[in-house]
């Protein structure tokens, strides 16, 4: 299947690299990438999702062809970027699906901008990801090391992102994912690390009143099943789907991932 080519979308918060697939009159679904990737990470979802939705993908701030502005960023910055992309496309309400950093951004949106969304799917994420010290140290390393540090992160990324079996079975896809992180601007990556260092949404989860799906990878060492269960316990009515995958579950188990998200969205009475 051929996807729509990326475009440079002018928004109130800068020019973002965006793609839109699916019927223009279909309900909107915006996809938010993980730290160290680009909108191409969602390629395994586009065909299935665009059969039912107007699928919007974008490079998060600091990534790919989107703005690389001086950091540090905050998760509020990243959430406001999502709203700016929707505004620029004339989309009043959408469903949201994000992985890792993108999922954490979705939690912020559910807390602070619930009126703009029909539902959120928070995948391989947590209300508090890692520790402030670890993220700050990584940000400092990347700022000091520049592109060589990004290449080092790319070399070690398979162990964080994928299960051992998948790395052995799908070397081409793993190499493609490594190329994404190697190509990220160091200052943008570091600024997003700082956003995660400063963000803890655990005490605010009860404010989310949107239909919420949590997707957890059963072999995810970064954001665990327990992290997803913690979120589920704090959001009334939240659903949990577990897939046999590691951190980038949409790439490692695309059929199970797609089925979980589409089943969740299909249960909503008012998606549009």
Secondary structure, 3 states (H helix, E strand, C coil): CCCCCCEEEEECCEEEEEEEECCCCCCEEEEECCCCCCHHHHHHHHHHHHCCCEEEEECCCCCCCCCCCCCCCCHHHHHHHHHHHHHHCCCCCEEEEEECHHHHHHHHHHHHCHHHEEEEEEECCCCCCCCHHHHHHHHHHHHHHCHHHHHHHHHHHHHHHCCHHHHHHCHHHHHHHHHHHHCCCHHHHHHHHHHHHHCCCHHHHHHCCCEEEEEEECCCCCCCHHHHHHHHHHCCCCEEEEECCCCCHHHHCHHHHHHHHHHHHHCCCCCC
